[in-house]
Amino acid sequence: MRTRTKTFMFTSVVIAIVITFSFGLLYYFLPIVYENDKKAKALVAAEEVIEKIKNQPVDRIKEIISNEEITQGVTTWSIKNSKDQVIYPVFTTVENRKTTDYKNAQFVVAKATSILPLVTTIINDSEGKKYTVEVSMFSEPIKEVKETLLKIYPFILGLSFLVGGIGAYIYSYWATKRVRRISNRTKNMVVLEESADYVVKGKDEISELESNIQFLYHSLLKNIQSLNLELEKSNAVELSKSEFMRIASHELKTPITAMLGIIEGMILNVGRFKDRDHYLNVCKEILESQSQLVQDVLFISKLESIEKFETSKELFSITELLNETFGLFELMSVQKKLVFEVKLSEIMVESNREDMKRIITNILSNAVKYTKKQGIVSIVLTSDSLMVGNQCTPMEKEEIDKICLPFYRPDYARARKDGGTGLGLYIVSQLALKNELTFIFEPMENKTGMIFTLSLTSIVRVTR
């Protein structure tokens, strides 16, 4: 059974029960309430009359009471003297009757179908004689009222059912309309076709349910978006691993093949390979290059472990660390006839010293490797940043966007020749993330080279 039908039937039954119950209460309590109300009014009026007739002559008392009976028509009075003789009303023969007494007697007989005692009291007349006054009330037949109610009950019930049925139908339609709308919206949400900017109106429970569903849908969309991003990242990682296998295979296979050829020539002692001292040094350089590649891969594996965000910090001079690092590139700079322009402030930072050393080493290594011969490498250290610039062919924006990806090298042949692994800036980016640092790699304003800017604002503690 549909919700609308059940709501209509339930509402109609409730209305019928309420109407029947209300009519039953009316049928039972109306006579009681009516009689009590009438009795209370009659009692008040009788007490007022009793006050008027006190200390009055007997004839005057009879006159007041007679007028009260005729005027009000709801009470009947009886007066007895001290000998318990009824002196009012007076029933006389037709020949000697008094007009007023006869009318009273006739009135009493007509109304005496149901008489209820109201009040009994003793009064004195003007001569000091005592009289007992009894007041009774005519009770109109309530049975007729009940019969009238029973006659009109079918009409009241039919009209109430008609009005209640219309109201129940309108209510059931209005209530289930909103539920049906929520049902249609949830069907659209399942296939992600529902609008995300839907505005919920109202403040009742159904509106609250609709608002919760809307919130759930927004959360679902955000989670789907997050999952898509994670999937893209996962695909990128898988692609990077595939690229790693390709590059690692090439980087290891090519030098090893060359070394095998050199060693075989040295064993056979043929041609230029007779100069063993020279080619032993060549083999040594090849092995050092491959050792560096293996160390970079192992370091990256460590960075990608669960413990990569755990780091110990210490206060040290980054100026001293830069001066120590320069010595590692002295021989290379002499061979390429490079010029260093250095401007260092005395800066104390609080960070992981080994991480900062590796960041600086990789930055300087890239700067020295890719600077043209007789070019300039500039190093500027301030309280805000470390800037390393070098004269080289500026990179395009597309290349800069990919430069920090693992194993990416815009000029593969040159990188291999210079001994690069394509992991340097990727390691820098991961260490910067680990130590909550930011950096920018961009062409110089005069387009003569590239400049790397590492922000130190978050870790600087003392400047001089």
N, C-alpha and C positions, 0 to 999 in steps of 0.2 A: 504494500500500500504506500502511495506517495505521501511525502511529508505534508503537502498542502491538504490532502484529504484527511489525514489523521488530525491535523491541527483544526480543521473545520469541524470534524465530528466531536473532538474533545471539547472545543469551545461551545458548541451547541448543547452538548450534554450538561456542561457546567451551568450554562444559562438556564436550561430547563430545571435543573435541581434548585438553583437559586430562586427562580420564580415560584416553584411549588413550595419550597420551604418558607418563603416570604408570605405566600398566601395562607399557609397553615398557621403561621404566627399571627397574621391578621385575623384569621377566623377564630382563633382561640382567645387572643388578648383584647380584641376590640370591645366585646361586651363588658369585660371586666374593667377596662380603663374607662369606658363610657359611663358605667354605673358608678364607679368611684368618684369620677369627676363631677357627675350630677349630684351625688350625695354630699360632696364637700360644699358645693355651691348652695344647696338647699339648707345645709346646717348653718352656714354663715347667715343666710337670710332669716332663718328661724330664730337664731340668737338675737339678731337685731330687733325682730318683732317682740320677743320676750322682754327685752329691755324697755320697749315702748309701753307694754301693757302693765308693767309693775306699778303698784300704787294707784291704779286707775279704777273708776267705778266698774261694776260688773257689766253693765250695759255697754259701756265704752270698750271694755275688753272684748266683748262679743263682736262689736262693730269692727274693731281693728282686725280681729282674726278673720271675720267674714270677708272683709275687703282683701286681705292677704290671700285667702284661698282663691277668690275669684280672679285676682290680678295675676298671681304667680301660676296657679294651676298645677303645681307639682307637689304640694304638701297638703295633708289633712290634719286638722287640729281637734283635740278632745280635751274638755275641761271638766274636772270633778271637784265637788266640794269636800269639806272635811268628813262628811258622812258617806263618801265614795259614791255619790250620786252624780250622774252625768248631767251637767247643765248646758253643755254645748257639744255637739249639735243637738237641737231639740226636734224630736219627731212627734208631731201632734196630729190630731184628726184633721180631716180635710176642712171641717167647718171652722175649727179654731186655729188653723195653722197660720203662722206668720210667713209672709212672702219670703223674707230672707232665709229663714230656717228651712223652708221648703226647697228653695233653690240649692242650699247647701247639701241638704239630704239627697236631692237628686244628683248633684255633682259627685257626692261621695259614692253613691251606688254605681254611677257610670264609670268611675275611675278605679273602683276597688278591686280590679282584677288581680293586681299585684301590689301589695303595700308593705313597705319596709319600715320598721321602727327607726326613728331618727334621734329623738332626744326626749327625756322626761324630766321635769323640774317642778318646783313648788314656788308660787308667787303669792303676794298679799295684795288685796284690793285696797281701795281708799279707806275702807272701814277697818282694815287690819285682819280681815278674814283670809284664811289660807285656802288656796286652790291648787290642785295638781294639774299641770299642763302636759299633755302628751302630744308629740309631733311625729307624724309618720310621713313617708315619701312614697308617691306613686312611682312605681318602676315600670316603664314602658316595656312591652314585650320585646326582648332581644332576639327571640326565635325568628321573628320576621326579618331582622337584619341579617342573621346568618343565612336564612333561605335566599335572601337577595344576593348575598355574596356568592353563594353556590350557583345561582342562575347566571351571573356575569362572569364567573370564573373561566368557562370555555372561551369566551370572547377575549378576556384579558390574556389567557394563555396563548391563543392563536396569534394575537397582535404582538405579544412579547416574542414568540418564536419567529415571527416574520422579521421584526426589527433586529432581534438577536442573531438570526440566521444571516441577514444581510451584513451585520457588523462582523460576525464570525468569518464570513467569506472574505470580506475586505481585509480583515486582519490576517487571515491565513495566506491570502495572496501577497500582502505587503511583507509579511515575515519571511515566507519562503522565496520571495523574489530576490532578496539579498543573499540568501543561502545559495540559490541557483546561480547568482552572479559570481559568488566565491567559487562555486564548483567549476564554472566555465573558465574562470581565471586560472585556477590550479591546473586545468587541462592544458591551457596555453603555456603555463610555467613548465610543465613536463617537457615540452618540445622547445622551450626557451623562446617563445613567441610573444610573451606578455611584456607590455611596456613597463619599464623600470621606474618611470616618473609618475605612476598612478597615485592620486591623492585620495586618502581615506577620509570619509565624512562621517560625523556622528561620534558619540561618546558612550554608547551602550556596549554590552558584551559582544555582540556580533561585530561591531566596528572594531573592538579590541582584537577579536579573532582575525579580522581582515588585516588589521595593522600588523599583527604578529606574522601572518602569512607573507605580507609584503616585505617585512624585515627579513624573514627567512629566505625569500626569493633574492633579495639584495645580497645577503650573505652567500647564497649559492652562486650568484654571478661572480662575486669577488673570489670565491674559492676556485671556481672554474678558471677565472683569469689567472689566479696564482698558480694553479696546476699547469695551465698552458705555458706560463713563464718558466716554471720548473722543468716542464718537458722540453722547452726550447734550450734551457741551460743544460739539461741532461744530454740532449742531442749534440749540443756544442761540445760537451765534455767527451762524448763518444767520438765525435769528429776529431777532437784534439788528440785523443788517444790513438786514433788511426793515423793521424798526421805524425804523431810521435813515433809510431812504429816505422812509418816510411822514412822519416828523417834519420832516426837512430840507426836504422838498417843501412841507409846510405852513408851516414857519417862514420859508422864503424867499418862497413864493408870496404869502402873506397880506400881509406888510409891503410887498412890491413892488407889489402891487395897490393898497394904500392910498397908497403914494408916487405911483403913476401918477395916481390920482385927484386928489391934492393938487396935483401939478405941472400937470395939465390945468386945474384951477380957477384956479391962479395965472396960467397963460398966458392964459386967457379973462378973467381979472380980474373974477370974479363972486363975489358974496356975501362970506362971511367970508375967502375966499382972497385978498382984496385986501390983507390984512395979510401981506405976503410975508415980512417979517423973522421973524415968529412961525412961519410954516409952513416956512421954511428951517431953522429950529432943530429943528422936528419931524422934517423929513427927515434932518437930520444925526443925530438920536438913533436913528432907524430904521436908518440905515446903520451906525452904531457897533454896534448890537445884532447886526446880521447879520455884521459883521466879527468880533465876538467868537465867534459861532457857528462861522464858518469857521476861526478860529484854534484853537478847541477841537477841531474835527474833525481838523485837521492835526496837532495835538499828540497826539491819541489814535492816529493812524496811525503817528506816530513811536514811540510807546510800544509798539505791537504789532509793530514791526520786530524783526529779529534782534538789533539793538544795544541793545535796551531794558534788558538786564541789565548793560550796561557803564556804569559811573558813576565819576566822579572825586570823591574826598573831600577835604575841607579842614577845618581847625579854625576855627570862628567862633562869635560870640556870638548865640545864638538870641534873647536878650533884645533886643539891638539890632535884629535882624531884625523882631521883633514891633512894636517902636516905629516902625520905618520903614513898616510895613504899615498901621498905624492911620490914617495920613494919607490913604490912598486912600479911606477910608470916612467921612471927617469930614463932608463935605457931605451924604451920605445920612443919617447919624445926626442931623444938625441938622434936616433936613426932617421926619424921623419923631419928633423929640424923644426920642431914645433916651438911656438912661443907661448909661455904661460903668463897670463895677466891675472894676478891674484890680489884680492882685497878682502881681508878677513877681519871681522870684529871678534872680540873675546866674548864667546857665548857659552854659557853653562845650560845644559839641557837635562831633563829627567826622562830617560827612556831606556830601552834595551841596547846596550853598547854594541853587542855582536850584530844585532839586526841593523843598527845604524851604520856600522862599518861595512857590512855587505851591500847596503843601499848605495853608499858613497863609492865603494869600489866598482860596482857595476855601472854607475853613472859615469865615473871618470873613465872606466875601461871603454865604454861606447864612444865617449867624446874623443879619446885619443885614437882609437881604431879608425874612426870614420872622418877624422879631420884631414883635409888635404895636406900635402907636403908643404912645409914652411907656413902652415896655417897657424891661427891663434886659437888657444883654448882659454876662455875667461872663467874665473871662479870668484863669485862674490858671496860673502856670508854676512847677513845682517840679523838683527833681532827678530825679523819676521820670516826670512826665507833663506834657502841656499839655492843660488842660481849658477848653473854650469852651461856655458855656451861654447859652440865650436863652429869653425868655418867649414862648411860642407855644402853639398847640393841639397837644398830644402826639399823636404818630403811633401807629397800631396796629402790633402785632407783624408782621402780614402785610406792611405797608408798609415797616417797617424792614428786613425780610429782603430786599426788592427794591430798596432805596434806592440801593445801590451798583451796580446793573446799568446798563449804558449806555442812555441815552435814556429812563430811567424817571422819570416825574414823577407823584406821587400826586394832585396837583391841577393838571391840565394848563392849565386856563384861568388860574389864578392865576400859574403859573410863566411863562406867556407874557406876561402883563400886567407882571410884575415884571422881565422881560427874561432869565429863566433859560433854559438850553438843555437841562437834564436830564443834563449831562455832568460837572458839578462834582465830585460825590462819587465818580463812577466814576474820574475822573482822580486824585482823592485816594487811592483804593484801589490803583490801579496804581502810583502813585509810592511808596506805603507798602510795597508788595510789592517794588518795585525796591530800596528802601533797607533792607529787612528790618525794617520797623516794623509794629507792631500797633495797632489802634484799636477803640474801642467807641462805638456811637451808640445812645443809649437815652433813655427819658423820665426826667425828674427824679423824685426820691423823692416830692416833694409834688405831682407831676402838673401843675406849672405851666408846663412847657416841656420842651425837649430839651437834652441835654448830649452833647458830643463829647469823648472822652478819647483822646489820642494818647500811647502809651507811648514814653518817650525813654530807657529804661534801657540799651538796646544802643548808643546813640550818645553819651551824656553822658560828658564827660571831666573837666571842672572845674566845681565849684559854689562859690558864695559866699553 
